[in-house]
């Protein structure tokens, strides 16, 4: 059965528009970071707090909104998260000081739940057809293509808008706010609602415990990034956050409809997916800044590419195009290759791409080639992981399962970002990080991806696949003998 028959193409088309907007948001503000810092009269280092705040809020937003989507309809939560994102985007445009911008930019992190909710919507629509898993993987690949294309458009559009408005920041930042506002109405008029299970309750106690744990862990990581490895209070706060998972676990195991059903999460078709999301987040979210700084390092030090802003943007563009190729491969091969094997291949490509940087990092073409290999694997995983989680989850928990892939990915990226900042500071030459620090970063990214590939081997061979068709017996026919 084709995707158009299993899930209306109109639905996928509207959701593609949503992911285009998500990509625009991700590309727009990153490109304008130095200009925003000057507009707010803060240092470049202070800008890191914006990303940290948004990652923290998104880690808290995603599981709660995903659960509410399972309870009350995924479209409703998609609308709510878009309304929050639109309001925050308009606030960003008019924010004139560090604190208000930090709060607004953090709240904008609500858009992180869009892709999990979209995957849950698509899976819900395809559930009645018997081909929901393959349909969802194919559609998720198209959504990721739209996401990365939007990131490219955002990066290019922000620079063009800044020039058109005479380097004025407020009108430049109004453009993404207007786009998000239009996206709200696109969802309202074009996206149908899913069918939530009735008589569900929100496990407020479980979410409070989870939020406290995530908040404490990410705060500890931030303290480590600021104070370095010797900042014992950072390790203490992070250890406290991990310990808070124990009462959370006891709480949810005693609930019939918990915040996060750990019984589902520990199934052999689910825990490797969530683990993979966390491990791949190390490279997908944590390694992009080291890549940009290495590309700009002066080759006179014996390493680095010495690329200017245009060259660095070209490198990032190649990586984004590789993500698109990987997402396209997911859409094209989702019915030809078993899902588990597809995930293993994609994780392996990420690992191989980063490990190849260890011996091959002195020439521009070498770095471009290695990042292309890693990007293809990452692009496939971005769409395949939430689709796999949806296929492994029971009805009524698809939103939570897909949302958890985003949450674990964010935690993995936050942890890696903090560790990489510390590693790159050791042995730094002036303002440039040491070559040994970069090699450690690449090894960590490669090894974690290969560990994810090994964990996926534990997934049952036919997991995430469409159910085999049942052949009905013909009346009067003689049954075949059993072997």
Phi, psi and omega per residue, in radians:
X1 nan 2.332 -3.101
X2 -1.347 2.861 3.108
X3 -1.068 -0.659 -3.097
X4 -1.131 -0.520 3.110
X5 -1.442 -0.651 -3.102
X6 -1.297 -0.751 3.140
X7 -2.318 2.278 -3.132
X8 -0.978 2.336 3.125
X9 -1.092 -0.499 3.120
X10 -1.077 -0.705 3.119
X11 -1.085 -0.832 3.131
X12 -1.081 -0.666 3.121
X13 -1.078 -0.772 3.110
X14 -1.141 -0.691 -3.139
X15 -1.229 -0.532 3.027
X16 -1.057 -0.692 3.078
X17 -1.077 -0.685 3.127
X18 -1.100 -0.770 -3.118
X19 -1.249 -0.513 3.005
X20 -1.040 -0.755 3.104
X21 -1.109 -0.738 3.102
X22 -1.021 -0.756 3.110
X23 -1.129 -0.711 3.113
X24 -1.025 -0.757 3.119
X25 -1.057 -0.729 -3.087
X26 -1.240 -0.536 -3.138
X27 -1.558 -0.471 -3.007
X28 -1.193 -0.925 -3.001
X29 -1.310 -0.587 3.134
X30 -1.068 -0.753 -3.131
X31 -1.105 -0.586 -3.072
X32 -1.606 0.131 -3.035
X33 -0.912 -0.883 -3.137
X34 -1.083 -0.667 -3.130
X35 -1.198 -0.660 3.100
X36 -1.148 -0.678 3.117
X37 -1.073 -0.748 3.113
X38 -1.186 -0.653 3.127
X39 -1.092 -0.675 -3.136
X40 -1.547 -0.107 -3.124
X41 1.052 0.863 3.074
X42 -2.199 2.903 3.123
X43 -1.401 2.864 3.099
X44 -1.084 -0.579 3.134
X45 -1.146 -0.617 -3.138
X46 -1.114 -0.454 -3.112
X47 -1.118 -0.441 3.130
X48 -1.053 -0.470 3.136
X49 -1.140 -0.501 3.134
X50 -1.106 -0.837 3.130
X51 -1.142 -0.706 3.137
X52 -1.081 -0.749 3.127
X53 -1.138 -0.697 -3.136
X54 -1.202 -0.697 3.099
X55 -1.097 -0.697 3.134
X56 -1.130 -0.850 -3.122
X57 -1.140 -0.643 3.129
X58 -1.172 -0.624 3.091
X59 -1.103 -0.528 3.114
X60 -1.482 -0.653 -3.110
X61 -1.130 -0.829 -2.900
X62 -1.037 -0.938 -3.090
X63 -1.118 -0.605 -3.120
X64 -1.226 -0.854 -3.128
X65 -1.167 -0.587 3.096
X66 -1.143 -0.737 3.097
X67 -1.116 -0.771 3.097
X68 -1.096 -0.540 3.061
X69 -1.136 -0.733 3.076
X70 -1.099 -0.561 -3.064
X71 -1.446 -0.762 -2.969
X72 -2.090 0.008 3.141
X73 2.011 2.262 -3.066
X74 -1.239 -0.530 3.103
X75 -1.130 -0.718 -3.137
X76 -1.017 -0.772 -3.131
X77 -1.277 -0.514 3.044
X78 -1.133 -0.706 3.082
X79 -1.158 -0.760 -3.133
X80 -1.086 -0.825 -3.131
X81 -1.137 -0.596 3.100
X82 -1.212 -0.662 3.092
X83 -1.110 -0.739 3.101
X84 -1.096 -0.764 -3.131
X85 -1.116 -0.724 3.136
X86 -1.123 -0.803 3.137
X87 -1.073 -0.754 3.126
X88 -1.136 -0.646 -3.131
X89 -1.156 -0.697 3.073
X90 -1.169 -0.644 3.100
X91 -1.096 -0.743 3.120
X92 -1.004 -0.744 -3.084
X93 -1.067 -0.550 -3.083
X94 -1.848 0.002 -3.139
X95 -1.223 2.274 -3.106
X96 -2.034 0.073 3.130
X97 -2.430 2.895 -3.035
X98 -1.064 -0.810 -3.029
X99 -1.136 -0.838 -3.117
X100 -1.148 -0.655 3.099
X101 -1.140 -0.711 3.134
X102 -1.073 -0.780 3.135
X103 -1.124 -0.811 -3.109
X104 -1.118 -0.772 -3.108
X105 -1.166 -0.602 3.095
X106 -1.148 -0.774 3.132
X107 -1.123 -0.509 3.123
X108 -1.091 -0.314 3.121
X109 -1.095 -0.081 3.077
X110 -1.054 -0.396 -3.134
X111 -1.192 -0.195 3.128
X112 -1.114 -0.346 -3.118
X113 -1.532 -0.089 -3.081
X114 -1.039 -0.933 -3.086
X115 -1.068 -0.802 3.070
X116 -1.021 -0.727 3.129
X117 -1.172 -0.660 3.122
X118 -1.137 -0.753 3.106
X119 -1.087 -0.713 3.102
X120 -1.110 -0.698 3.095
X121 -1.073 -0.814 -3.123
X122 -1.129 -0.757 -3.134
X123 -1.119 -0.675 3.123
X124 -1.101 -0.714 3.130
X125 -1.183 -0.606 -3.107
X126 -1.524 -0.132 -3.064
X127 -1.042 -0.600 -3.071
X128 -1.309 -0.247 -3.019
X129 -1.613 -0.334 -3.081
X130 1.536 -0.051 3.124
X131 -2.148 0.511 -3.104
X132 -1.032 -0.754 -3.107
X133 -1.050 -0.889 -3.108
X134 -1.206 -0.652 3.098
X135 -1.077 -0.751 -3.117
X136 -1.164 -0.721 3.108
X137 -1.067 -0.766 -3.120
X138 -1.122 -0.788 3.139
X139 -1.162 -0.663 3.126
X140 -1.094 -0.638 3.071
X141 -1.073 -0.715 3.102
X142 -1.150 -0.663 3.122
X143 -1.130 -0.692 3.133
X144 -1.190 -0.644 3.046
X145 -1.012 -0.791 3.117
X146 -1.107 -0.695 3.133
X147 -1.039 -0.879 -3.088
X148 -1.250 -0.622 3.057
X149 -1.093 -0.676 3.089
X150 -1.123 -0.639 3.107
X151 -1.101 -0.701 3.090
X152 -1.138 -0.788 3.114
X153 -1.083 -0.678 3.134
X154 -1.127 -0.749 -3.140
X155 -1.124 -0.753 3.138
X156 -1.275 -0.714 -3.081
X157 -1.176 -0.621 -3.117
X158 -1.137 -0.735 3.120
X159 -1.132 -0.718 3.121
X160 -1.136 -0.733 -3.130
X161 -1.151 -0.693 3.141
X162 -1.080 -0.723 3.100
X163 -1.189 -0.676 -3.123
X164 -1.164 -0.560 -3.133
X165 -1.656 0.291 3.079
X166 1.126 0.695 -3.135
X167 1.123 0.335 3.088
X168 -1.462 2.147 -3.056
X169 -1.272 -0.840 -3.060
X170 -0.940 -0.903 3.129
X171 -1.148 -0.533 3.100
X172 -1.119 -0.667 -3.131
X173 -1.407 -0.203 3.063
X174 -1.281 -0.421 -3.092
X175 -1.094 -0.934 3.107
X176 -1.108 -0.544 3.097
X177 -1.099 -0.729 3.104
X178 -1.154 -0.655 3.137
X179 -1.133 -0.755 3.117
X180 -1.112 -0.678 3.121
X181 -1.077 -0.752 3.090
X182 -1.137 -0.599 3.124
X183 -1.119 -0.620 3.088
X184 -0.976 -0.801 -3.111
X185 -1.273 -0.518 3.050
X186 -1.094 -0.737 3.090
X187 -1.165 -0.770 -3.094
X188 -1.032 -0.746 -3.045
X189 -1.649 -0.415 -2.986
X190 -1.914 -0.330 -3.027
X191 -1.802 2.186 3.079
X192 -1.364 2.774 -3.132
X193 -1.444 2.640 3.043
X194 -1.418 3.141 -3.121
X195 -1.955 1.601 -3.141
X196 -1.263 2.704 3.055
X197 -1.310 2.442 -3.121
X198 -1.341 2.954 3.028
X199 1.004 0.778 3.074
X200 -1.756 2.659 3.105
X201 -2.217 2.549 3.105
X202 -1.495 2.149 3.120
X203 -1.408 1.433 -3.075
X204 -1.086 -0.732 -3.141
X205 -1.059 -0.731 3.131
X206 -1.117 -0.735 -3.138
X207 -1.212 -0.582 3.076
X208 -1.109 -0.797 3.122
X209 -1.116 -0.708 3.119
X210 -1.138 -0.751 -3.140
X211 -1.100 -0.728 3.112
X212 -1.081 -0.717 3.139
X213 -1.148 -0.845 -3.127
X214 -1.114 -0.722 3.137
X215 -1.093 -0.724 -3.114
X216 -1.227 -0.734 3.136
X217 -1.103 -0.857 -3.105
X218 -1.181 -0.563 3.061
X219 -1.131 -0.736 3.087
X220 -1.055 -0.700 3.103
X221 -1.116 -0.687 3.111
X222 -1.121 -0.723 3.113
X223 -1.098 -0.652 3.105
X224 -1.159 -0.669 3.138
X225 -1.120 -0.624 -3.114
X226 -1.381 -0.810 -3.010
X227 -1.665 -0.212 -3.114
X228 1.483 -3.095 -3.071
X229 -1.112 -0.443 -3.106
X230 -1.403 -0.065 3.136
X231 -1.341 1.536 -3.049
X232 -1.101 -0.524 -3.131
X233 -1.148 -0.521 3.072
X234 -1.137 -0.780 3.096
X235 -1.122 -0.670 -3.123
X236 -1.157 -0.764 3.132
X237 -1.132 -0.719 3.138
X238 -1.159 -0.688 3.094
X239 -1.108 -0.648 3.091
X240 -1.115 -0.690 3.100
X241 -1.096 -0.701 3.100
X242 -1.149 -0.699 3.127
X243 -1.119 -0.538 3.119
X244 -1.163 -0.275 3.073
X245 -1.214 -0.396 -3.138
X246 -1.175 -0.924 3.069
X247 -1.109 -0.554 3.062
X248 -1.076 -0.779 3.136
X249 -1.097 -0.781 3.120
X250 -1.108 -0.650 -3.120
X251 -1.130 -0.910 -3.031
X252 -1.244 -0.518 3.111
X253 -1.199 -0.308 3.098
X254 -1.631 0.058 -3.107
X255 -1.882 2.501 3.070
X256 -1.356 -0.499 3.093
X257 -2.292 1.295 -3.000
X258 -1.352 2.958 3.075
X259 -1.032 -0.890 3.043
X260 -2.241 2.084 -3.118
X261 -1.396 1.763 -3.099
X262 -1.175 -0.392 3.092
X263 -1.143 -0.660 3.080
X264 -1.266 -0.725 -3.066
X265 -1.156 -0.435 -3.117
X266 -1.626 0.097 3.089
X267 -1.196 2.599 -3.078
X268 -1.100 -0.334 3.099
X269 -1.604 -0.056 -3.070
X270 -2.012 -0.848 -3.015
X271 -1.089 -0.623 3.091
X272 -1.123 -0.566 3.121
X273 -1.156 -0.805 3.134
X274 -1.158 -0.681 3.090
X275 -1.102 -0.755 3.125
X276 -1.063 -0.725 3.124
X277 -1.037 -0.764 3.122
X278 -1.143 -0.745 -3.108
X279 -1.232 -0.667 3.121
X280 -1.253 -0.478 3.052
X281 -1.038 -0.441 3.112
X282 -0.996 -0.839 -3.121
X283 -1.539 -0.648 -3.050
X284 -1.178 -0.676 -3.102
X285 -1.903 -0.468 -3.030
X286 -1.627 -0.378 -2.978
X287 -1.736 -0.004 -3.045
X288 -1.276 -0.696 3.106
X289 -1.137 -0.812 3.050
X290 -1.010 -0.614 3.113
X291 -1.107 -0.772 -3.117
X292 -1.157 -0.726 -3.125
X293 -1.210 -0.638 3.098
X294 -1.128 -0.724 -3.127
X295 -1.100 -0.494 -3.137
X296 -1.631 -0.049 -3.111
X297 -1.215 2.430 -3.124
X298 -1.158 2.140 -3.121
X299 -1.099 -0.239 3.131
X300 -1.109 -0.292 3.076
X301 -1.358 -0.131 -3.111
X302 1.727 0.009 3.098
X303 -2.763 3.005 -3.081
X304 1.639 2.814 -3.074
X305 -1.862 -0.308 3.115
X306 1.145 0.525 -3.113
X307 -1.396 2.475 3.036
X308 -1.421 -3.035 -3.076
X309 -1.030 -0.680 -3.141
X310 -1.150 -0.758 3.132
X311 -1.131 -0.695 3.116
X312 -1.158 -0.680 3.103
X313 -1.153 -0.571 3.093
X314 -1.163 -0.705 3.098
X315 -1.089 -0.794 3.102
X316 -1.104 -0.642 3.104
X317 -1.107 -0.709 3.086
X318 -1.089 -0.717 3.117
X319 -1.111 -0.751 3.124
X320 -1.139 -0.681 3.092
X321 -1.126 -0.634 3.079
X322 -1.137 -0.655 3.057
X323 -1.058 -0.711 3.118
X324 -1.117 -0.741 3.106
X325 -1.067 -0.749 3.118
X326 -1.111 -0.733 3.097
X327 -1.145 -0.665 3.086
X328 -1.141 -0.677 3.076
X329 -1.093 -0.666 3.085
X330 -1.060 -0.787 -3.134
X331 -1.136 -0.655 -3.074
X332 -1.372 -0.585 -3.020
X333 -1.779 0.060 -3.022
X334 -1.113 -0.428 3.122
X335 -1.790 -0.066 -3.075
X336 -1.843 -0.448 -3.126
X337 -2.089 2.414 3.130
X338 -1.038 2.408 -3.041
X339 -0.956 -0.739 -3.121
X340 -1.074 -0.778 3.135
X341 -1.110 -0.654 3.116
X342 -1.080 -0.744 3.112
X343 -1.143 -0.727 3.140
X344 -1.110 -0.771 3.130
X345 -1.083 -0.776 -3.112
X346 -1.110 -0.782 3.113
X347 -1.097 -0.676 3.121
X348 -1.123 -0.699 3.108
X349 -1.068 -0.713 3.095
X350 -1.069 -0.824 -3.141
X351 -1.082 -0.807 -3.124
X352 -1.107 -0.741 -3.121
X353 -1.021 -0.778 -3.123
X354 -1.312 -0.655 3.132
X355 -1.191 -0.502 3.089
X356 -1.168 -0.379 3.103
X357 -1.179 -0.406 -3.119
X358 -1.063 -0.854 3.082
X359 -1.556 -0.393 -3.022
X360 -2.086 1.537 -3.107
X361 -2.513 0.063 -3.049
X362 -1.586 -0.408 -3.131
X363 -1.867 2.586 -3.117
X364 -1.060 -0.775 -3.085
X365 -1.134 -0.539 3.125
X366 -1.151 -0.821 3.137
X367 -1.128 -0.738 3.118
X368 -1.049 -0.761 -3.113
X369 -1.149 -0.775 -3.136
X370 -1.093 -0.747 -3.136
X371 -1.218 -0.490 3.062
X372 -1.158 -0.736 3.105
X373 -1.090 -0.840 3.129
X374 -1.127 -0.638 -3.119
X375 -1.157 -0.661 3.112
X376 -1.087 -0.773 3.103
X377 -1.140 -0.731 -3.136
X378 -1.128 -0.712 3.135
X379 -1.061 -0.697 3.104
X380 -1.188 -0.678 -3.082
X381 -1.219 -0.617 -3.111
X382 -0.993 -0.696 3.110
X383 -1.548 -0.597 -3.035
X384 -1.259 -0.602 -3.061
X385 -1.159 -0.888 3.081
X386 -1.121 -0.572 3.100
X387 -1.157 -0.706 3.109
X388 -1.153 -0.703 3.117
X389 -1.107 -0.696 3.115
X390 -1.112 -0.707 -3.130
X391 -1.189 -0.518 -3.096
X392 -1.518 -0.222 -3.062
X393 -1.558 2.548 3.022
X394 -1.238 2.844 3.135
X395 -1.056 2.422 -3.106
X396 1.637 -0.067 3.139
X397 -2.294 0.262 -3.119
X398 -1.158 -0.697 -3.140
X399 -1.107 -0.799 3.126
X400 -1.101 -0.755 -3.105
X401 -1.121 -0.795 3.123
X402 -1.201 -0.634 3.114
X403 -1.133 -0.615 -3.140
X404 -1.137 -0.535 3.075
X405 -1.098 -0.631 3.109
X406 -1.251 -0.715 -3.126
X407 -1.127 -0.822 3.134
X408 -1.139 -0.627 3.084
X409 -1.104 -0.726 3.128
X410 -1.131 -0.748 3.123
X411 -1.105 -0.758 3.103
X412 -1.060 -0.734 3.121
X413 -1.171 -0.685 3.128
X414 -1.143 -0.761 3.120
X415 -1.082 -0.799 -3.124
X416 -1.131 -0.702 -3.136
X417 -1.044 -0.731 3.133
X418 -1.180 -0.810 -3.129
X419 -1.121 -0.713 -3.113
X420 -1.155 -0.654 3.112
X421 -1.068 -0.663 3.137
X422 -1.254 -0.793 -3.104
X423 -1.078 -0.743 -3.084
X424 -1.253 -0.343 3.126
X425 -1.388 -0.366 -3.123
X426 -1.300 2.151 3.112
X427 1.288 0.359 -3.123
X428 -1.090 2.521 3.111
X429 -1.826 1.712 -3.046
X430 1.163 -2.161 3.093
X431 -1.584 -0.133 -3.089
X432 -1.619 2.383 3.070
X433 -1.225 2.769 -3.106
X434 -1.365 2.727 3.085
X435 -1.110 -0.670 3.110
X436 -1.037 -0.653 3.099
X437 -1.111 -0.757 3.116
X438 -1.109 -0.714 3.140
X439 -1.094 -0.715 3.083
X440 -1.057 -0.733 3.119
X441 -1.049 -0.818 -3.106
X442 -1.144 -0.681 3.125
X443 -1.133 -0.753 3.128
X444 -1.068 -0.781 3.136
X445 -1.089 -0.760 -3.116
X446 -1.194 -0.778 -3.095
X447 -1.171 -0.736 3.136
X448 -1.091 -0.656 3.106
X449 -1.172 -0.687 3.117
X450 -1.218 -0.584 3.045
X451 -1.105 -0.687 3.084
X452 -1.089 -0.737 3.117
X453 -1.086 -0.691 3.117
X454 -1.162 -0.673 3.136
X455 -1.143 -0.593 -3.131
X456 -1.184 -0.325 3.077
X457 -1.114 -0.470 3.134
X458 -1.270 -0.215 3.125
X459 -1.230 2.383 3.070
X460 -0.927 2.520 -2.970
X461 -1.033 -0.639 -3.075
X462 -1.728 0.217 3.131
X463 -1.111 2.580 3.089
X464 1.236 -0.019 -3.117
X465 -1.516 2.782 3.048
X466 -1.128 2.524 3.098
X467 -1.111 2.516 3.120
X468 -1.147 2.412 3.124
X469 -1.112 2.473 3.118
X470 -1.586 2.143 -3.137
X471 -1.588 2.022 -3.107
X472 -1.321 2.523 -3.130
X473 -1.249 2.468 3.099
X474 -1.497 2.243 -3.112
X475 -0.986 2.296 3.095
X476 1.494 -0.082 -3.122
X477 -1.416 2.631 3.129
X478 -1.490 2.174 -3.120
X479 -1.102 2.560 3.123
X480 -1.190 2.508 3.124
X481 -1.180 2.537 3.098
X482 -1.379 2.463 3.090
X483 -1.450 nan nan
